[in-house]
Amino acid sequence: MSATSTSGGAAPTAAEQEDAFRPPPSTDASDLTEPSSSVPTQAVAFSSGNPRIEETRGIMLLYTEDASSPSNLLVERKPLVCVLAVPNHMTYADFCQFCGSFIQHMLEMRIVRNDGMEDQYSVLIRFDNQSSTDGFYKHFNGRQFSSLEIDVCRVHYAVDVQYTGSIEHAQNSLTSSAEQPTCPVCLERLDQDTSGILTTICNHSFHSSCISKWTDSSCPVCRYCQQQPEKSTCSVCGTSENLWMCVICGFVGCGRYKEGHAARHWKETQHCYSLELETQRVWDYVGDNYVHRLIQSKTDGKLVELNFHCPHGDDMCGSCECSADSAVSEALLNSKVEAIVAEYNDLLTSQLENQRKYFESLLLEVKEQTEREISEAVEKAACLKLQKLQSKLDKCIEEKKFLDDINENLIKNQEMWKTKVVQIEEREQAAVRLRDEKIQNLEEQLRDLIVHIETQNSVDELPGSVSSDIKGGTVLPVPAASSSSSNGARRASRNRRRN
């Protein structure tokens, strides 16, 4: 957990020698210290460290919840507790603020990862005395981490903490801790007697007061985040094995030994550089080889040159500190770094030029396709408009033909009605002539009747001998004019007689 060795080779303190978090030489989990009585305990497996660089595993023996109480524990209990199931969204600063009232009594805090619980972590805390430990348990056990959450703080007294990794693994962990005797933030000596020490999940130690000001969930040294991202999967088939990520656009696809979606993405987009997620190596599809020169060391997480060997040994060391002439080696290293940078710049320039040509060709294709679509759309619109106009013209022609037929029928009807009117007029004229003739005949008959009546009256008025002679005579017809004159004479004679 903490880098407890002093700078300059000073001997460790007694508290550092009794550090309960330090891995022992034994690798057997059965060596855990058992309580002297029959108090029930539980073993919880944990791990710490960056899995890609170095991971340490172990087991902590805790009292159960029923027995984890100051009134039920034995007198020989240790000032060591474990806070289980802390939510991952709580940063180191959040946890320090949560237990801020007891932070001055905490000698060491170590963040560990619970096996099978990726969204939670645990905190091992060692106090300066037992009364502070009991006070921390009474105050925080069963208390909510915040008023907005349902998760509660679960505090257990720890019996012992043992590491189950190999001896070499544990020694490497100790060496890694000893390489950092000062706090990376304030550069002061890491001494748990003067200030509490907090070790992050990636095995980097800080003063509690310094790390409490770090509001990010990542480590200030290596940037390892306790909130592990979701596992990547192929964007097409969803597999999580043999994944490659395009360094140009971020597309994640499977390798050629799976479905080959990464290579298919290169053929479709001409993005020729792809990063293998498992080994962090860059592959060039055009050159059909790896093009990276710097990789991350699994020993300390630093960037080293690929396949660079020390001239004085067979092990890869990433630097030439073992060389006799450090200035010459540093100059050689700088020249190599400059050459690598120049090579990367050339690669980037060529890639950008290829991308420019590729995207220009895409723009040209899009422009041609757009012009083609515009011409097709104009032609289609013209055809549609022509069809509409043609349909309107056909409709007008049909209406004109219909109107012409109606006009022709009306003309025919007009001629027929004219003929009928002429016939009717002729019939009317004939009827008028016939009526006039009848009226004339009736007038003549009436005139003759009037003449006859008047004659008869005249005869009746004559003396008897004359009237008898006249009655035995014959009446001859008289022209109308003479008859009218005779009538007038008769009327005149009758008038004289009356007078």
C-alpha positions in Angstrom: 0.0 0.0 0.0 2.1 2.8 1.2 5.7 3.6 0.5 6.9 3.5 4.1 10.6 3.4 3.5 12.4 6.6 4.2 14.6 8.5 1.7 18.3 8.2 2.1 18.1 4.6 3.3 16.7 5.4 6.8 15.4 2.5 8.8 11.6 2.0 8.8 9.6 2.8 11.9 8.0 0.3 14.2 4.6 1.2 12.8 5.9 0.5 9.3 7.2 -2.9 10.4 3.8 -3.8 11.7 2.0 -2.8 8.6 -1.0 -5.1 8.3 -1.4 -4.4 4.6 2.1 -5.6 3.6 2.2 -9.0 1.7 4.0 -11.7 3.7 6.4 -14.2 2.1 3.8 -17.0 2.6 1.5 -17.6 -0.4 -1.0 -20.0 1.3 -4.4 -18.6 2.3 -4.5 -21.0 5.2 -1.9 -19.0 7.0 -4.5 -16.3 7.9 -4.5 -15.4 11.6 -7.6 -16.9 13.2 -9.3 -15.4 16.3 -8.6 -17.3 19.5 -12.3 -17.8 20.2 -15.2 -19.1 18.2 -16.3 -15.8 16.8 -17.6 -16.3 13.3 -15.5 -14.8 10.5 -15.6 -14.6 6.7 -12.9 -14.6 4.1 -13.2 -12.0 1.3 -10.9 -12.1 -1.8 -9.6 -8.9 -3.2 -7.2 -7.5 -5.7 -5.3 -4.3 -6.3 -3.1 -2.7 -8.9 -3.4 -2.0 -12.6 -4.2 -5.4 -14.3 -2.3 -4.4 -17.4 0.9 -3.6 -15.5 0.9 -5.4 -12.1 -2.0 -7.0 -10.1 -1.8 -8.2 -6.5 -4.4 -10.5 -5.1 -5.1 -11.4 -1.5 -7.7 -12.4 1.2 -8.9 -10.4 4.1 -10.4 -12.2 7.1 -13.3 -10.2 8.5 -15.7 -10.6 11.4 -19.3 -11.2 10.3 -22.0 -8.6 10.7 -23.5 -10.3 13.7 -20.2 -10.5 15.5 -18.7 -7.3 14.1 -19.6 -5.2 17.1 -17.4 -3.7 19.9 -19.5 -5.5 22.5 -19.1 -8.9 20.9 -15.4 -8.8 19.8 -12.5 -10.0 21.8 -10.1 -7.8 23.5 -7.2 -8.7 21.1 -9.0 -7.2 18.1 -6.9 -5.0 15.9 -7.4 -1.3 15.0 -8.1 -2.5 11.5 -11.5 -2.2 9.7 -12.7 -2.7 6.2 -15.5 -0.6 4.5 -17.2 -2.9 2.1 -19.1 -2.1 -1.1 -18.2 1.6 -1.6 -19.9 2.8 -4.9 -17.5 3.3 -7.7 -18.7 6.9 -8.4 -17.3 8.0 -5.0 -13.8 9.4 -5.7 -11.0 9.3 -3.2 -11.8 12.9 -2.2 -15.4 12.0 -1.7 -14.5 9.1 0.6 -12.0 11.3 2.6 -14.7 13.9 2.9 -17.2 11.3 4.0 -15.0 10.1 6.9 -13.3 13.5 7.5 -14.0 13.6 11.2 -11.7 10.5 11.7 -9.2 11.3 9.0 -6.6 12.5 11.6 -6.7 9.1 13.4 -6.2 7.0 10.2 -2.6 5.8 9.7 -3.2 4.1 6.4 -6.0 3.5 3.9 -5.8 1.1 1.0 -8.3 0.9 -1.9 -8.9 -2.7 -3.1 -11.2 -4.2 -5.6 -13.7 -6.8 -4.6 -13.7 -9.9 -6.7 -16.8 -10.1 -8.9 -18.0 -6.6 -8.0 -16.8 -4.2 -10.7 -19.1 -1.4 -9.7 -17.9 -1.3 -6.1 -14.6 -1.2 -4.1 -13.5 -1.7 -0.5 -11.3 0.4 1.8 -8.9 -1.1 4.3 -8.3 1.4 7.2 -5.8 1.1 10.0 -6.2 3.5 12.9 -3.8 4.8 15.5 -5.7 3.3 18.5 -8.5 1.0 19.3 -10.8 3.7 20.6 -10.7 5.6 17.3 -11.5 2.3 15.5 -14.5 1.6 17.8 -15.7 5.2 17.4 -15.4 5.0 13.6 -17.5 1.7 13.6 -20.2 3.1 15.8 -20.5 6.4 13.8 -20.4 5.1 10.2 -21.7 1.5 10.3 -25.1 1.4 8.6 -24.9 5.1 7.6 -25.8 6.2 4.1 -23.0 7.5 1.9 -25.3 10.4 0.9 -29.0 11.3 1.4 -29.7 10.7 -2.3 -28.5 7.0 -2.2 -29.8 3.8 -0.7 -26.3 2.3 -0.3 -25.1 2.3 3.3 -21.6 2.1 4.7 -20.8 -1.5 5.9 -17.9 -1.5 8.4 -16.3 -4.8 9.5 -13.5 -5.4 11.9 -10.6 -7.2 10.1 -8.8 -10.1 11.7 -6.0 -10.2 9.2 -5.1 -9.4 5.6 -2.9 -11.7 3.6 -1.7 -11.7 0.0 -2.1 -14.9 -2.0 0.2 -13.9 -4.9 3.6 -15.5 -5.5 6.7 -14.4 -3.5 8.1 -12.7 -6.5 4.9 -10.9 -7.1 4.8 -9.7 -3.5 8.4 -8.6 -3.7 7.7 -6.7 -6.9 4.9 -4.9 -5.1 7.2 -4.0 -2.3 9.8 -2.7 -4.7 7.2 -0.6 -6.5 6.1 0.9 -3.2 9.7 1.5 -2.1 10.5 3.4 -5.3 8.2 6.2 -4.3 9.1 7.3 -0.8 7.6 10.8 -1.2 4.1 12.0 -1.9 3.8 12.8 -5.6 1.7 15.8 -4.8 3.5 17.7 -2.1 6.9 15.8 -2.5 7.1 15.4 1.3 8.2 12.2 3.0 5.4 9.6 3.3 5.4 9.0 7.0 2.2 7.5 8.5 3.2 8.7 12.0 2.9 12.3 10.9 0.2 12.1 8.3 -2.3 9.5 7.1 -1.4 7.7 3.8 -3.9 6.6 1.2 -3.0 4.0 -1.4 -5.1 4.0 -4.6 -6.4 1.0 -6.3 -3.3 1.1 -8.7 -0.9 0.9 -5.7 0.2 4.6 -5.7 0.5 6.2 -2.3 -0.4 9.8 -1.3 -1.0 11.9 1.8 -4.6 11.7 2.7 -4.7 15.5 2.8 -3.2 15.8 -0.7 -5.4 13.2 -2.4 -8.5 14.7 -0.7 -8.1 17.7 -3.0 -8.0 15.5 -6.1 -11.6 15.4 -7.3 -11.1 13.1 -10.3 -11.6 9.3 -10.0 -8.3 8.6 -11.7 -4.9 8.3 -10.2 -2.8 11.5 -10.3 0.3 9.5 -11.2 -0.7 6.9 -13.8 -4.2 8.1 -14.6 -5.6 4.7 -14.0 -9.3 5.0 -13.3 -11.1 3.0 -10.6 -14.2 3.1 -12.8 -13.4 0.6 -15.4 -14.9 1.3 -18.8 -17.2 -1.2 -20.5 -15.7 -4.0 -22.5 -15.4 -3.1 -26.1 -17.2 -5.2 -28.7 -17.2 -5.3 -32.5 -19.5 -2.7 -33.9 -20.8 -5.2 -36.4 -20.9 -8.7 -35.0 -20.6 -7.8 -31.2 -17.7 -10.2 -30.4 -15.3 -9.2 -27.7 -12.3 -11.1 -29.0 -9.4 -10.0 -31.3 -10.6 -6.4 -31.5 -9.0 -3.6 -33.5 -9.8 0.1 -33.3 -9.4 2.5 -36.2 -7.1 5.3 -35.1 -8.7 7.7 -37.6 -12.4 7.4 -36.7 -12.5 5.1 -33.7 -14.4 2.2 -35.4 -14.1 -1.0 -33.4 -14.1 -4.2 -35.5 -12.9 -7.8 -35.1 -9.7 -9.1 -36.7 -9.2 -11.2 -39.7 -9.2 -14.4 -37.6 -12.8 -13.7 -36.6 -15.1 -12.0 -39.1 -12.6 -9.5 -40.5 -14.8 -6.4 -39.9 -11.7 -4.2 -39.2 -10.2 -5.1 -42.5 -13.5 -4.6 -44.2 -13.7 -1.1 -42.6 -10.3 -0.3 -44.1 -11.4 -1.4 -47.6 -14.5 0.8 -47.3 -12.9 3.9 -45.8 -9.2 3.6 -46.6 -8.4 4.2 -42.9 -5.2 2.1 -43.0 -4.0 2.4 -39.3 -5.7 0.2 -36.7 -4.9 -0.3 -33.0 -5.0 -3.8 -31.5 -6.9 -3.2 -28.2 -5.2 -6.2 -26.4 -1.6 -5.4 -27.2 -1.9 -1.6 -28.0 0.0 -2.2 -31.3 -0.7 -0.3 -34.5 -1.1 -2.2 -37.8 -0.8 -0.7 -41.2 -3.0 -2.4 -43.7 -1.3 -0.8 -46.7 2.2 -1.8 -45.6 0.9 -5.0 -44.1 3.0 -4.7 -40.9 3.2 -3.0 -37.5 4.2 0.7 -37.7 4.5 1.7 -34.0 7.8 2.2 -32.3 6.8 3.0 -28.7 4.9 0.7 -26.4 4.0 0.7 -22.7 6.2 -1.2 -20.4 4.5 -3.8 -18.3 7.0 -3.3 -15.5 6.4 0.4 -14.6 3.9 1.6 -17.2 6.4 3.9 -19.0 6.8 4.3 -22.7 9.8 2.4 -24.1 11.0 1.7 -27.6 9.9 -1.5 -29.3 12.5 -4.2 -29.5 15.1 -1.9 -28.0 17.7 -3.9 -26.0 20.4 -2.7 -23.7 23.9 -3.1 -25.2 25.1 -4.5 -22.0 22.6 -7.3 -21.4 19.8 -9.3 -23.0 16.9 -7.9 -21.0 14.7 -5.1 -22.5 15.2 -2.0 -20.3 13.9 0.9 -22.3 16.8 3.1 -21.3 20.6 3.0 -21.1 21.2 3.9 -17.5 23.5 0.9 -17.2 25.8 2.3 -19.8 29.1 3.7 -18.7 28.7 6.9 -20.6 25.3 8.2 -19.7 25.7 11.4 -21.7 26.4 9.5 -24.9 23.5 7.1 -24.2 21.2 10.0 -23.6 22.3 11.6 -26.8 21.7 8.4 -28.7 18.3 8.0 -27.1 17.4 11.6 -28.0 18.5 11.1 -31.5 16.5 7.9 -31.8 13.5 9.6 -30.3 13.9 12.4 -32.8 14.1 9.9 -35.6 11.0 8.2 -34.3 9.2 11.5 -34.1 10.3 12.4 -37.6 9.1 9.0 -38.9 5.7 9.4 -37.2 5.4 12.8 -38.7 6.2 11.4 -42.1 3.6 8.7 -41.5 1.1 11.1 -40.3 1.7 13.5 -43.3 1.4 10.6 -45.8 -1.7 9.4 -44.1 -3.2 12.9 -44.1 -2.4 13.3 -47.7 -4.0 9.9 -48.5 -7.0 10.9 -46.5 -7.1 14.3 -48.3 -7.1 12.5 -51.7 -9.6 10.0 -50.5 -12.0 12.5 -49.1 -11.6 14.7 -52.2 -12.6 11.7 -54.3 -15.5 11.2 -52.0 -16.5 14.8 -52.4 -16.2 14.5 -56.2 -18.3 11.3 -56.1 -20.8 13.1 -53.9 -20.9 16.1 -56.2 -21.3 13.9 -59.3 -24.0 11.9 -57.6 -25.7 15.2 -56.4 -25.6 16.6 -60.0 -26.9 13.3 -61.3 -29.7 13.3 -58.7 -30.5 16.9 -59.5 -30.7 16.2 -63.3 -32.8 13.1 -62.6 -35.1 15.1 -60.3 -35.4 17.9 -62.9 -36.1 15.4 -65.6 -38.6 13.6 -63.4 -40.3 16.9 -62.5 -40.4 17.9 -66.2 -41.8 14.5 -67.1 -44.4 14.8 -64.4 -45.3 18.4 -65.5 -45.5 17.3 -69.2 -47.7 14.4 -68.2 -50.0 16.8 -66.3 -50.1 19.2 -69.2 -50.7 16.4 -71.6 -53.5 15.1 -69.5 -55.0 18.6 -69.3 -54.7 18.9 -73.1 -56.4 15.6 -73.6 -59.2 16.6 -71.3 -59.6 19.9 -73.2 -59.7 18.1 -76.5 -62.4 15.8 -75.1 -64.4 18.7 -73.8 -64.0 20.5 -77.2 -65.2 17.4 -79.0 -68.1 17.1 -76.7 -69.0 20.7 -77.2 -68.7 20.3 -81.0 -71.1 17.4 -80.9 -73.5 19.4 -78.8 -73.2 22.3 -81.2 -73.8 20.1 -84.2 -76.8 18.6 -82.6 -78.1 22.0 -81.7 -77.7 23.1 -85.3 -79.6 20.1 -86.5 -82.3 20.7 -84.0 -82.4 24.4 -85.0 -83.0 23.4 -88.7 -85.6 20.9 -87.7 -87.4 23.5 -85.6 -87.2 26.0 -88.3 -88.9 23.6 -90.7 -91.5 22.9 -88.1 -92.0 26.6 -87.5 -92.5 27.1 -91.3 -95.0 24.3 -91.5 -96.8 25.6 -88.4 -96.9 29.1 -90.0 -98.3 27.6 -93.3 -100.9 25.7 -91.4 -101.8 28.8 -89.5 -102.1 30.8 -92.7 -104.3 28.1 -94.3 -106.4 28.0 -91.2 -106.7 31.8 -91.3 -107.7 31.7 -94.9 -110.2 29.0 -94.3 -111.6 30.9 -91.3 -111.9 34.1 -93.4 -113.7 32.2 -96.1 -116.1 30.7 -93.6 -116.7 34.1 -92.1 -117.4 35.6 -95.5 -119.8 32.8 -96.4 -121.5 33.2 -93.0 -121.7 37.0 -93.6 -123.3 36.4 -97.1 -125.7 33.9 -95.6 -126.5 36.3 -92.8 -127.0 39.1 -95.3 -129.3 36.9 -97.5 -131.2 35.9 -94.4 -131.6 39.5 -93.4 -132.8 40.4 -96.9 -135.2 37.6 -96.8 -136.6 38.6 -93.5 -136.9 42.2 -94.5 -138.6 41.1 -97.7 -141.0 38.9 -95.9 -141.8 41.8 -93.6 -142.3 44.1 -96.5 -144.6 41.7 -98.2 -146.6 41.2 -95.1 -147.2 44.9 -94.9 -148.6 45.2 -98.5 -152.4 44.8 -99.2 -153.8 41.4 -99.5 -154.0 41.2 -103.2 -150.5 42.4 -103.7 -149.1 40.2 -101.0 -150.8 37.1 -102.4 -149.4 37.9 -105.8 -146.0 38.4 -104.3 -146.2 35.2 -102.3 -147.0 33.3 -105.4 -144.0 34.8 -107.2 -140.4 33.8 -107.3 -137.6 35.6 -105.6 -134.5 36.1 -107.7 -131.1 36.8 -106.3 -129.9 40.4 -106.5 -126.3 41.5 -106.5 -124.9 42.8 -103.3 -124.6 46.3 -104.4 -128.2 46.5 -105.8 -129.4 44.6 -102.8 -127.7 47.1 -100.5 -129.2 49.9 -102.5 -132.6 48.3 -102.5 -132.2 47.7 -98.8 -131.4 51.3 -98.4 -134.4 52.3 -100.4 -136.6 50.0 -98.4 -135.4 51.5 -95.2 -136.0 54.9 -96.5 -139.6 54.0 -97.6 -140.2 52.4 -94.2 -139.0 55.5 -92.6 -141.4 57.6 -94.7 -144.2 55.4 -93.8 -143.6 55.8 -90.2 -143.6 59.5 -90.6 
